[in-house]
């Protein structure tokens, strides 16, 4: 007998059901797999909004239907439909005719001396001292003073590090070639105690990279970060008594800025380009005779930010780590403006105000980051420090329509849901096939997580595991035959798979003394080409935060052959430090959380097994966790899986 299916009909005003029930012969369309509570059927009594589509389906939507949606009255508390990923459009800063001419002349390659031939040429010098509000890691700085780089739990002796050549893991490349370690060193002790260490490491790097080359040391993104770090931490690098090193350092700053002027268009991705433009702009502010470079850098930076950031403030890589990097770059640049007592272009403040709310939406009840697009659970201390440094005071964005993440907050519970296609390959850094995965926390405890850690692999997490951590199976969602919903390629890129996602968010009205709820419904086409099946997931979180109910539906799509069976697995990776006890019927598991509360997970039809898993903590270290797996062999005609996560005590 076929299992009961959800009634999911787009725009059906009375909830009576329709085409979505095909393939569920004999099923009651109004019956839910697991009831939300006595006297309430969340699939029928609800506040509705029209569905939203992202990806290719958005561009093919019916114009008449779109007009109806736009004209519809959106009720209070309901999220209006969004559109596909759209870029923020910011024009270069408005300047006078003379400054436009200077900017144009510098952009075509005329040096500052040619633009202003009557000004006396001077030796390179720093015109102001920057006070950056960004916090470093004192432990990493102390390790530097002891002779080690400390990153993601790994201590690498400075004497053994290859400062040239492509032999470093990506995280160490960013740290060493981007000179991010200067912030940590500056935070660990008084400047006088750190200057010699900074000079020694920087001198070693300069000796290993005397001229620009094709190694990662001269990647545009790394070079932009490096120049910015040199300028911001110039007192740390130039306070020693070695005049020869001081002159070498100032010459390196000037030559690096000139190299970026000519090679900024060779960045590997938009975030790397933004880092390059930030370095150019900072050099224009802080190096002598930099007016033309500043005008040139500001115009390029605003254009690059417009291409990097979507309308709701999410970067197009969909990575919270990239979101953090973009905020850090702009915060440091604003500190450079403050050092020379100048106001940044208003577009920079606007974009910074856009970047913070989506990042806040990815925080759990412990204040730390969710594990999305390869990120680890970045600590609450680092996030709160970054938000303070940004100066932006705002609330989390609960429906990041273009960025693709949905957030539901219900009392002490927080639900995060990936409801968009993965990032395009040209934007992805450590792209993950995570569509329709979710994370769930209650208070300071995480119940359901994703593995994360692909972007920090190369520390205690071996680099060879990065590919597996980007797979669909490393996320709390459904897989078919252990295939990824989107192809996972090398070097952090993604291939074909999910190209469109439908997402519908609704509020369910309370009835009969029962709490209301928020209902998220989304579907993706990642398995249509191979299996002819669409994966549809419904998540319903009660307003009191004590019950999360879900159904995963595989719906036949197109004319793909439906004979034979396939293997399906629903994976729910559990947070750390959770104790488990399996039920006698095999369909349930009791979860004991560190705070003493008890939760129960129940499967609606198939047994639940417990398997080992891995999770990346806030320092990028691997933590052994477990996962609940609901596995079954089903016909290619599709099936429905119901499950429930409920607080018992």
N, C-alpha and C positions, 0 to 999 in steps of 0.2 A: 504494500500500500504506500502510496506516495506520501511524503512528509508534508505537513502544512506549510504554506508559504505566506510571505507578507503581501499585503495589498499595497503596491507602490505604483501609482498612476500619476504621471506628471500633469498638474493642473486640473485634476479631477475634483470638482467642488464639493461633492457629497461623500467622497471616500468609498464609493461603491465598488471600486475595482475595475479591472479591464484587462488590457493586453499583457500587463505584467504578470498575470497568473498563468500564462501559457506554460506548458511543461509540468504543471502541477495538477494533473487530472484527479478530480474528485476531492480536491482540497477545499476547505472552507476559507474563502478569501478574507473573512473578518476575524479569523482565529490567529492569535499570536502564539509563538512557540513557548514562551515563558511569560506569564502575566506580570505586569508591573506592580499590581496590587489589587486588593479586593475592590470591585466596583468601578474599575477604570480600564478602558482599552485605549492605550496611547496611540493606536493606529487609526482611530476613528474620531475621537474628540480632540481637536487640536487647532491651534492658530496656524494657518498655512501661509507660506510665501511661495511664489513660483520658483522652480528649480533654477540653479545657476550652472552654466557649463563653462569649463576652461579647456584650453587646447583648441583643436581644429573644429570641434562641434560648435564652439561659440560663433565662429565666423559663418557657419552654415545655418544659423537659427532662422526661423520663419520671421520675416520683417513685421508681418501683421501681429504675430504673437508678441514680438519684442515691443511693439507700440502699446499693446494691451498691458504688458508688464509695467512699462514706464508710466502709464496713466493710472495704474492701480494705486489705491490708497494703502500705503504700508503702515501696519498697525504698530503701536508703541511696543518696543522691545523686540521687534522682529527685524532681522537683518535683510536689507534690500539685496536684490540680485546683483552680482558683479559681472565683470567681463574678463576676457583673457588677459594674460600678462601684458601690462602696458607700461611704457617707459615714462619717467618723469621728464618733462620738457622744460629745461632751464636755459635761458639765453645768457651769453657772456655778459659780465657786468657792464653797465652803461658808463661810458667815458666820453670825454670831449673829443673833438676832431683831432687835436694835436696828439693826444694819447692813443687814439686809434691808429694814427699814422706811425707812431713809435712801435706799437704792438705789431703792426703789419710788417714793418721793416725788420724787426727782430725775428719774426716768424719766418721770413724768407732767408734768414741767415746773416744779416748784417750784425756785427758785434756792437756792443755798447759804445766802444770807442769811436766807431764810425757814425753812430747815431748822434753822439754828442762830442764832436771832434775838438772842441775848445776847452773841455774839462781836462785838468791835469790828471794823468794816469798815476794810480797809487798801487802799492803792493796789496795782495789779498788781506783782508782783515774782517773780523766780526764786529758789527756795529752795535750789538745789544746782547744782553744776557737773558736767556729764556728761563722762566720758572714754570715747569710743566706740572699740571695737577695729576698726571697719571702715576699710579702706584707701581713700584717694582716689587719683586719677591726678595725679601731680605735673606732667605735661606739660600736662594740661588746666588745672590751676591756674596754671601759668606763663603760658598763653595768656590767661587772665582778667586777670592783672596787666598784660598787654600790650594789653588792650582787645578781646579776642575770646572768644567761646564756641567751644570745640573739641569737636566731637562726630562720631564715625564718619568722621574724616578731613576734615570740613568746618569751616572757620573762618568764623564769622559775627560781623562787627563788632558790639559791644554797642550802639553808637550807632544802628545800622540795624535792630535787633530790634524787632518789634512786641510790646510787653508786654501788650497787650490785643487782643481780637478773635480770631477763628478762622483766623488766617493762617499759623500755624506747622505744620510737619509733626509727626506724632505723637511721634517721638523728641525733637524740640526742645520740644514742649509738656511732656513729662514732665520734661525737664531744667530748663527755665526756671520753669514754674509749680510744680513739685515741689521746687525749690531744691536739687536733687541736686548742683549745682555747688559748694555750700558745702563739701562733703566734699573735693572736689578742691582748692579754694582753701586749705583748712586744711592740706593735705598738702604744699604746694609751698614754704613758707617760714615763718619765725617769725611768730607771730600779729601782732606789731606792724606788720609789713610788709604785712599783708593786710587789716587792719581797715578802712582807708579804701576799698579796693576793694569789700569786702562792703557797707559802708554806702552807697556810691554806687549799686551795682546794686539793692540792696534798696529804697532810696529811690525809684529810678526805677520799680520795679515797684509800690510802694505808691501812687505818684502816678498811675499808669496804671489802677489798680484800687482806687479809694477805697472803693467799696461792693461787696457781693456782686452778681453779675450772672449771666446765662445763658451766658457764654463759657466756654471750656475752663479758664480760670484758676480757676473755682469748681466744677470737677468734684470730686466727693467724694474720689476717689482722689488727685488732685493736691493737694487741700487737706490731706488727712491727711499726705501726704509733706511738704508745706510746713511745717505746724505742727511735725511731729517734727524736721525739719531746723533750724527756728528754735530749738527748745528744746535740742537736742543741741549746736548751735553758737552758743549764746547768748553765750559769751565773745567770739567773733569779731565778733558784731553789736553788743555792748553795751560794748565796751572803749574806744570812742572818747571824745573830749572833748565831743562835741556832746550836751548834756543834752536838748535838744528832740527830737533823733532817738531818743535812748534811751527817752524817755517815749512817743514815737509807736510805737516797736517793741514795747514792753511792752503798750501798748493794742491793737496789732494782734494780738498773741498771744492776749490775753484775748478779744477779739471773735471771732477765728477759732475758738477753742475753743467759744464759745457758738453760733456758726453751725453747727459740726459737731454739737453736741448736738441741734439741731433738724432737721438735714437728712441725718443719717447713713443714713436709709432710702432715699435717692435715688441710691445708688451704681449705676453702670452694670453692674458685675459683682461677684462675691464678693471678688476680690482688692482692688478699689477700696474695698469696704466694710471689709475687714480693715485697709487702710491708714487709713481714717477712724477706726476703733475704736482703733488703735494711737496715733493722734494724740490722741484724747480721753483715753486712759489715761495717756499721757505728760504731758499737761497736768494731769491730776489729781494726778500725782506731783510735778511740778516747779513748778506755780503755787500761790501761797498760797491757803489755804482750799479745797483741792482734794479733800478726803476723799470727799465725796459723788460727785464726778465720777469719781474713781478706781474706786469701787465699781460705778458705772454702766458705766464703760468696760470693766472686767474682765469683767463678765457678758456684755456684748455681744460682746466680742472672742472669748471662748471659744466662744460659739454660732456666730459667723461662721467661725472656724477649723474648727469641726466640719463646716460646710457646704462649706468650701473644699477640705479635705484628705481623700483616700480612706484606707481602712484600711491600705494599704501606704505611705502618706506622699506620694503623688503628688497634685499639685493637679489639679483637674478640667479645667483648660484644656489639660492634657497638654503644657504648654510649659516647657522647662527655664529660659527667662528668667523666667517667672512663679514657678517654683520658687526661683530665686535671689532674686527680689524678696521673696518671703514669708520666706525665711531672713534676709535683711537687715533687714526690718522687726522681726522678733522679736529679733535680736541687738541692734539699737539700743534696743529697749524694755527688754531686760534690763539694758543699761547705765544706763538711767534708774532702774531699781529699785536698782542698785548705788550710784548717786549719792546716793540718800536712805537707804541702808543698810537696805533692805527686801527681802524675798524675794518673787519673783514667784509667782503661783499655780502649783502643780505641773503643771497642764495645759499651760502654756507650754513648760516643759522637755520634757514628753512629746511635744508636737507638733514641737518643734525636733528632737528625736531621731528622729522619724519622717521629717522632711523631708530630712535629709542623705543617707541611703543611696540613695534613688532618684536623687538628683542625681549621686552618685558613679558610678552605673551608666551614666550618659550620657557618661563620660569615655573618651577613647581613650588609646593608649599614650603620646602626647605630653603627657597630663595636661589637655588642653583639651577643650572641649565638642563633642558631636556636633551636627549641623545638623538639628534637629527643630522642627516647628511654628513655623517662621519665624526661629529663632535662628541667629546666626552661631557660628563656632567660638571662643567666649569663651576667653580665654587661661588657661593653666595657673596663671599668677601670681595672677590674680584669683580663680580657684576655690580654690586652696590657701589664700589669705588669708582667704577667706570661711569655709572649713571650720575653720581655726584660730580665727577669731573666734567661731564657734558653740560651741566647746568640746566638740563631739561627736566621739568617736573610734569609728569603725565601718568596716565593709567595704561595698563596693558591693552593691546589691541586684540579684541576677542575674535574678530573675523577678518583675518588678513587675506582679503579676497584675491589679490594678485600674487602675494607671496605663497598662499596656498595652505596655510595652517589655520585650523579652527581651535579655539580655546573655549571651554565651558568651565565656569567656576560655580560650584554649588556648596555653600557653607565651607567646610574644610577640604572638600574634594576639588581636584583640578584635573580636567581631561584635555589632552592635546591630541589632535587628529590631523594626519597628513591627507589633505583632500585636493591634491593637484598633481599634474604630471611631474616627473623628475625634471631637474634643470636641463636645458639644452646642453649638448656636449661642449659647445664653445664657452659656456659659462661655468660648467662643473669643475670643481677642484678635486673633491673626493666624492663624486656623485654616487648616491645610493638608490637602489630600487625599493623605495619604502612606501609607495602609494597605498593608501588606506590602512597604514599602520597607526597605532595609537599608543599613548602613554597615559598612565593614571596614577595619581597620588592622593593620599589622604593625610592632611596635616604635614608633618615632616617626613613621613614614610612614603616610599615609592612602591606601589604594588605591581604595576605592569610597566615595563621599560623596553627600550630597544638596546641592542648591544652597544652601538656607538663605537668610537675609537679608531675608525679608519683614518681619520685625518691626523691622529697622533701616533700612528704606527711607526716604529723606528726607534721608540724608546723601550720601555719594558714590554710593550706589546710588539711582538716581532713583525717586521715589515711584510713577511710572507703571509701574514694573516689578514692584511688589509683588504685583499680581494674578497675573502669570505665575509668580512664584517660589513661590506657594502651590499651583500646579497639580500634578497627578499627574506630568506630564512633567518637572517639576523635581526629581523624586525617582527613586531607583534602583529602579524597579519596572516592571511591565507596564502599558501603556495600550492601549485599543482605539479606533481611529479618532481618536486624540488627544483623546478625551473624558475628563473627570475622573471618578475612581471615586466621588467625592462632589462635589456642586455647590459651586463656589467663588463666594461672593457678595461684595458690596462691604462696606467697613468691617470687614474681618476675619472676617466671619461665614461660616457654611457652610449648605448646603441639604440636600436629600435625596441619598441614595446609600447608602454602607455603613451598615447598621444592625446587623449581627451578624457576628462573627468567631469561627471555631473555631480553637483553638490546641492543639497537642499537642507536648510536649517529652519527648525520650527520650535515654537513653544507649545507644550501640551498643557491644556487647562486643568487645574485641580478639580476633583469631583468627589463628593461623598466623604469628605474629611481626609482624603488621600492627598499627598503632595503632588504638585505639578512636576513637570520634567522638561528637559531640553532634548530634542530629537535631531540627530544628524544622520542624513542618508547620503551616501555617495557611491558611485560606481566607476569602474575603469575598464578600458578595452585592452589591457596588456596581454590577455590570454586568448583574444579573439582569433588572431592570425594562426596560432598553433592548435588551439583546441575548439574554437568556435563558441567560447563561453565568456560571458561578461561577469566580472566579480562585483557584487553589490553588497555593501556593508551598511547596517543600520545600528547606531549606538544611541541608547536612551539613558540619560543620567537624571535621576530624581533630584529635585531641588534641595532636598536635605542632604545630598551627597552620600547616602548610605547604600545606594543600589545602582549598578551599571548593568544594563541588559543589552545584549547584542544578537544580531542575526547576520550570518554570512550566507549569501545566496549566489549560486552559480546559475546564470540564466542563459539558455541557448541563444546564439546570435548568428545570423547568416546561414549559409548552406553547408557548413563544415560537417563532415561525417560524424554521426552520433553513435556509432556502434562501438562495442567494447567498453572497458572500464578505465578509469584513471585513478591515481592516488592523490588524495587531498590531505593536507595537514594544516591545522590552525595552530599557530604557535603564540604562546603568551609568556614572554620572558619576564621572570619575577625579579623584583628589586632585591637588594642585598639584605642579609640578616633576617630572612623570613623562614620560619619553621613550618614544615608541612606535615599533614596527616591525611592519608587517603581514605575515602569512604569504603564501606564494605561492598557497595554495588558497583564500584569502579567508575561511577559517573561524577563523583564529587571529590573535592580536595579542600581541606580546611587550612587556612593560612593564619599563622600566629605572627603578628607584627611586633616590632621592637617596643612599641608603646603599650603593649598588653592587649590590644584589641584583637578580635577574631573575625575573620572574613571567610566566606565559603564561595568556592567556584563550582558551578554545576554545568555539566554538558547536557543538552537536550536529547541527544540520541546515541552518541558514541562514547566509548570509554576514554578516560583521561589518563595519560601516562606522564611520568616525570623524567626529564632528561637533564643532562648537564648543559650549562651555557656560560657565557662570559660577558662582563660589563665593564666599561671604562669609567673610572671614577673621575673626580674633579682634577686630579693631578695626572691624568692619562695613564694610570696604572690598571692592569687587568685584575678584576675581582671575580672570583668564581661564584656563579649564581646557578639557579635552576630554571627550567622552563616547563610549562604545562603544554602538552601536545595532544590535540584531538585529531587522530588520523583515521582515515576510512578509504575504502575502495568504493567508488560510486560510478554509475553509468554516465556516459558522455552527454546524456540528455539533461544533466544538471541536478542539483540537490540543494537542500536548505539545512544549515547548521545553526541551532539556537544555543545560547549560553547565558549564564547569569553570574555576576559577581556581587555578593551581598554582604553587608556588615551584620554580623550576628551578635556582637557584644562590644 
